[in-house]
Every structure is written in C-alpha cells, then in structure tokens.
C-alpha cells in the first residue's frame, strides 16, 4: 500500500459509510481514483467488510461472552463449528484463541437467562468434544481506531459502550440494522428494495437510530493479519482495583490498543492490542507493568477473529 491507500484506509477504519466523493475531497484525489483504490483494498482482502457499531443495550440486549475449550478437531470440523456458531447460535463475534480456550463468542440476549438455552444448544451439538466453557458478562467496552497503522502515536477518539436505557424501536428499525450489519456501505435505495419499504423511510429511520445513539458509527473490518500484525488479548489482574480508571485512561492514548473491556468475571480489566511481533508485545507489557506496579498478573494470548458483527441476524 502507498500513502493514498493508507489515507483512504484511515477514513474507512472509523467512518466506514463515508461516501467516495467525500473521501476524495479529504485525501485530495479524484473520486474515480478513490473508488478504484477502495475496490482494490477489498479485492486484496485488506478490507474484509463494513459494519456498524451498535449500542445493543439500547435495543434491550445484554452482552455476554462464552469461551469454549474443545478436544482436538480436524479443519473440516472446525469450519463446521464456525458455521454452527454463526448460523445456529447467531454469535456476533467469533474468534479463535491459542490459550486457554479454543474458541470464544460474543452473544447478545434479551435476558441473561437466554444464555442458558444457548449453552444447552452448544452442549447438544458438541457433546464430548466440549471439554469446558466459561461465561462472562460485559459491563462496559471501548473500541479504538487502528491508529498504529497510520503513523499516529495516540488515540484521539473512541467508542464507549455501557449499559443504558432501552429506546423505542420497531421491526423495520431492526431489519434495517440487520441490513447495515451485513454491509454498512449498502445504499438506502438497496435497503429499501431488500425490505420493500420506501427509501425515504429507510433514510429517516437510519438518521433517527443515529440520533438515538443506537448506531454509534460505522467501520471497515481491516485484515490486520494481512498487514503483518497479530492480535493479543490481555487479562489484567490488580492487587486493588483502584487503578482501573488510570489504566483505562492510559489505553485511550496507546496507539496499539483496539479494545478494552470491563467484565463480571475473574480479572479486573481486559485489553486487546495489535502489534507487529513478540518484541513489540513485550515492550507494551513492560511499559504497562512499570507504569502500574499494582498489577499482580497479566495473562495473554493471540487470537484471530472469524466473524465480527453487532446484531443477531435472527431476532430473539
């Protein structure tokens, strides 16, 4: 990629629904050139897809995570598992881990008791292949742009998601969100055709969902692996939890941090980072340990996302 590609990618990373002619003005290029470059980024799978960032709590959903530890399975069985978690469980996020579990999923349910039905379904499907599982509930989570790709040394923006009051929405709102979840760059005309509702209604409802902060923004899913980076997940355990806010503030400024979660679970805070190699990871960890000596332990592992979306494709 050259400088123009990176400029375009930086915009789409955080403003995935930005129109081509607007991107062209920002990067001072011709719109046909920008359209060609975007198409090439997609063809090379540097951009996998586009998705909206949704505040699911405003739709009445709880955010949960399940870790699944499995017996050794063949690659074909692994693909069948991913398909099952996608099509039957309707997991929003599916990720492959190298430790301490095999797979993780993030799910959205109307009540925490619905998680029990999901676990039963997984147990019935996997049988003895499922060695153990772990369930946690998200309290808050933050998403950051991939500033490390664009020569920035800190974050100057982020999305903050925390439990909030449910807003009024109808079936058409939900169906529109599902269309955007499949492709956040889909036109309102195409959504209208797909759902057989007026285009003016689609435009009005999207604007309303944005104003209600159900839709927080739109992003491109950038294939960090193709660009030579690895995602590491960090569980951070503190002697006391008084430093959580300080660590959160530090994460706001660190260019390699891409997610931060506070959960009801074992550890005090979780961070996801993307770095070039193990040396860069160790530099990150040492900086964190030196800055916050109250940290008792950091457990980390690499992971790879298999699916990333923010709404169940089947309403619950």
C-alpha positions in Angstrom: 0.0 0.0 0.0 1.1 3.6 -0.7 0.3 6.8 1.2 -3.0 7.3 -0.6 -4.2 3.8 0.3 -3.3 4.4 4.0 -5.2 7.8 3.9 -8.3 6.1 2.5 -8.0 3.2 4.9 -7.7 5.5 7.9 -11.0 7.2 6.9 -12.8 3.9 6.3 -11.5 2.4 9.6 -13.6 4.9 11.6 -16.0 6.2 9.0 -16.9 3.1 7.1 -20.0 4.6 5.5 -18.3 7.8 4.2 -19.2 8.4 0.5 -16.5 8.1 -2.1 -16.7 11.7 -3.2 -16.3 12.9 0.4 -13.3 10.6 0.9 -11.8 12.0 -2.4 -12.1 15.6 -1.1 -10.5 14.7 2.2 -7.5 12.9 0.6 -7.3 15.5 -2.3 -7.7 12.9 -5.0 -10.1 12.1 -7.9 -13.3 10.2 -6.9 -12.7 7.6 -9.6 -9.2 7.0 -8.3 -10.5 6.6 -4.7 -13.3 4.2 -5.9 -10.6 2.1 -7.7 -8.3 2.1 -4.6 -11.2 1.0 -2.3 -12.1 -1.8 -4.7 -8.5 -3.0 -4.8 -8.3 -2.9 -1.0 -11.5 -5.1 -0.9 -10.2 -7.5 -3.6 -6.9 -8.0 -1.7 -9.0 -8.7 1.4 -7.3 -5.9 3.3 -10.8 -4.7 3.9 -13.0 -7.7 4.7 -16.3 -5.9 5.2 -18.0 -2.9 6.7 -20.1 -2.9 9.8 -22.0 -0.5 12.1 -21.0 0.0 15.8 -24.3 -0.5 17.7 -25.2 0.1 21.3 -27.1 -3.2 21.8 -28.2 -2.2 25.3 -30.4 0.4 23.8 -32.2 -2.4 21.9 -32.7 -4.2 25.1 -29.8 -6.7 24.8 -27.2 -8.0 27.3 -23.7 -8.6 26.1 -22.2 -11.9 27.1 -19.1 -13.9 26.1 -18.6 -17.7 26.1 -15.2 -19.3 26.0 -15.2 -22.9 24.6 -12.5 -25.5 25.2 -12.6 -28.4 22.7 -11.0 -31.7 22.1 -8.7 -31.7 19.0 -10.8 -31.5 15.9 -10.0 -31.7 12.1 -10.0 -28.5 10.0 -13.3 -29.6 8.3 -14.9 -30.0 11.7 -13.6 -26.6 12.7 -15.3 -24.9 9.8 -18.5 -26.7 10.7 -18.2 -25.4 14.2 -17.8 -21.8 12.9 -20.8 -22.3 10.7 -22.8 -23.6 13.7 -21.8 -20.7 15.9 -22.7 -18.3 13.1 -25.9 -19.8 11.7 -27.4 -21.6 14.7 -26.1 -19.6 17.8 -26.1 -16.3 15.9 -22.9 -15.2 17.6 -21.9 -11.6 16.9 -18.2 -12.1 17.3 -16.4 -15.4 16.8 -12.7 -15.7 17.5 -10.1 -18.4 17.5 -7.7 -18.5 20.6 -4.5 -20.3 21.2 -4.9 -20.2 25.0 -6.5 -21.0 27.4 -9.6 -22.0 25.4 -10.1 -22.9 21.7 -12.9 -20.5 20.6 -14.7 -17.5 22.0 -18.0 -16.0 21.0 -19.8 -12.8 22.0 -23.6 -13.0 22.1 -26.5 -10.6 22.7 -29.6 -11.8 24.5 -32.7 -10.2 25.8 -32.1 -11.7 29.3 -29.1 -13.3 30.9 -31.3 -16.4 31.3 -31.3 -16.8 27.5 -27.6 -17.7 27.7 -28.6 -21.0 29.4 -30.5 -22.0 26.3 -27.5 -21.1 24.1 -25.2 -23.2 26.3 -27.6 -26.2 26.1 -27.7 -25.9 22.3 -23.9 -25.8 22.2 -23.6 -28.8 24.5 -26.1 -30.8 22.4 -24.2 -30.1 19.3 -20.6 -30.6 20.5 -21.2 -33.4 23.0 -18.0 -34.8 24.4 -16.0 -32.6 22.1 -16.7 -29.7 24.5 -14.2 -30.1 27.4 -15.3 -27.0 29.3 -16.7 -23.5 28.9 -16.7 -20.1 30.7 -19.4 -17.4 30.7 -18.8 -13.7 31.5 -21.0 -10.6 31.2 -19.7 -7.4 29.8 -20.2 -4.2 31.9 -18.6 -1.7 29.5 -16.4 -1.9 26.5 -14.4 0.6 24.4 -13.4 0.4 20.7 -10.4 2.3 19.3 -9.3 3.1 15.7 -6.3 1.2 14.4 -4.1 4.3 14.8 -0.9 2.2 14.8 -1.4 1.6 11.0 -1.5 5.3 10.3 1.6 6.8 11.9 -0.3 8.1 14.9 1.2 7.9 18.4 -2.0 8.1 20.4 -5.8 7.8 20.1 -7.9 11.0 19.9 -11.2 9.2 19.7 -13.0 6.1 20.8 -16.5 4.5 21.1 -17.6 3.9 24.7 -20.4 1.4 25.3 -22.0 0.8 28.6 -25.5 -0.4 29.8 -28.1 2.2 29.0 -31.9 2.5 28.9 -33.7 0.8 26.0 -35.1 3.1 23.3 -38.3 2.6 21.3 -37.8 0.8 18.0 -39.9 -1.3 15.7 -39.4 -4.3 13.4 -38.4 -2.1 10.5 -35.7 -0.5 12.6 -34.3 -3.9 13.4 -34.5 -5.1 9.8 -32.6 -2.0 8.7 -29.9 -2.6 11.3 -29.6 -6.2 10.0 -29.0 -4.9 6.5 -26.4 -2.5 7.7 -24.7 -5.3 9.8 -24.3 -7.3 6.6 -22.8 -4.3 4.7 -22.6 -0.9 6.4 -21.9 0.7 2.9 -25.2 -0.5 1.5 -27.2 2.3 0.0 -30.6 3.3 1.3 -32.0 2.5 -2.1 -30.8 -1.1 -1.9 -32.1 -1.4 1.7 -35.5 -0.2 0.6 -35.6 -2.7 -2.3 -34.5 -5.6 0.0 -37.1 -4.8 2.7 -39.8 -3.5 0.3 -40.2 -0.2 2.2 -39.9 3.4 0.9 -36.4 4.7 0.6 -37.4 7.9 2.5 -38.5 5.7 5.4 -35.1 4.0 5.4 -33.2 7.3 5.4 -35.4 8.7 8.2 -35.0 5.6 10.3 -31.3 5.5 10.0 -31.0 9.1 10.9 -33.2 8.5 13.9 -31.2 5.5 15.0 -28.0 7.6 14.8 -29.6 10.4 16.8 -30.7 8.0 19.5 -27.1 6.7 19.6 -28.2 3.1 18.7 -25.8 3.5 15.8 -22.6 5.0 17.1 -20.7 4.8 13.9 -19.5 2.6 11.0 -16.2 0.9 10.5 -14.3 -1.1 8.0 -13.1 -4.5 9.2 -9.4 -4.3 8.4 -7.5 -7.5 7.9 -4.6 -6.8 10.3 -3.1 -10.2 9.7 -2.6 -9.5 6.0 -0.8 -6.3 7.1 1.6 -8.3 9.3 0.1 -7.7 12.7 -1.1 -10.1 15.5 -3.9 -9.5 17.9 -3.2 -10.3 21.6 -5.7 -10.4 24.3 -4.6 -9.4 27.8 -6.3 -10.3 31.1 -5.0 -7.9 33.8 -5.3 -8.7 37.5 -4.7 -6.0 40.1 -3.8 -6.1 43.8 -6.5 -3.5 44.2 -8.9 -2.2 41.6 -8.2 1.5 42.3 -6.0 1.8 39.2 -8.7 0.7 36.7 -9.6 4.2 35.7 -5.9 5.1 35.3 -5.3 2.1 33.1 -8.3 2.9 31.0 -7.1 6.5 30.5 -3.6 5.1 29.5 -5.3 2.8 27.0 -7.0 5.9 25.4 -3.6 7.2 24.4 -1.9 4.0 23.4 -2.0 3.5 19.6 -1.9 -0.3 19.7 -4.9 -0.8 21.9 -8.0 -1.7 19.8 -10.5 -2.9 22.5 -10.9 -2.5 26.3 -13.5 -4.4 28.3 -14.6 -4.4 31.9 -16.5 -7.5 32.8 -18.2 -9.5 35.6 -15.5 -12.2 35.7 -12.2 -13.2 37.1 -9.9 -10.4 36.0 -10.1 -6.7 36.7 -9.8 -5.3 33.1 -9.2 -6.7 29.6 -7.3 -5.1 26.8 -6.8 -6.2 23.1 -3.8 -4.9 21.3 -2.4 -5.4 17.8 1.4 -5.4 17.3 4.0 -6.4 14.7 5.8 -9.1 16.7 6.6 -10.6 20.1 9.2 -8.0 20.7 6.7 -5.2 20.4 4.3 -7.1 22.6 7.0 -7.4 25.4 7.7 -3.7 25.1 4.0 -3.0 25.6 3.8 -5.3 28.6 6.9 -3.9 30.2 5.6 -0.3 29.8 2.3 -1.4 31.4 4.0 -3.2 34.3 6.4 -0.3 35.0 3.6 2.4 34.9 1.3 0.4 37.1 3.2 -1.7 39.7 -0.1 -2.6 41.3 -0.6 -5.1 38.5 -0.5 -8.6 40.1 -0.5 -10.6 36.9 -1.1 -10.3 33.1 -2.2 -13.4 31.2 -2.1 -13.0 27.4 -2.7 -15.0 24.2 -3.0 -14.4 20.5 -6.4 -14.6 18.7 -8.0 -14.3 15.3 -11.5 -13.0 14.5 -13.6 -15.3 12.3 -16.7 -13.1 12.4 -17.4 -9.6 13.6 -20.9 -8.0 13.6 -23.0 -6.3 16.1 -26.5 -7.7 15.9 -28.1 -11.1 15.8 -29.4 -12.0 12.4 -32.4 -13.6 14.0 -34.4 -11.5 16.5 -34.7 -13.0 20.0 
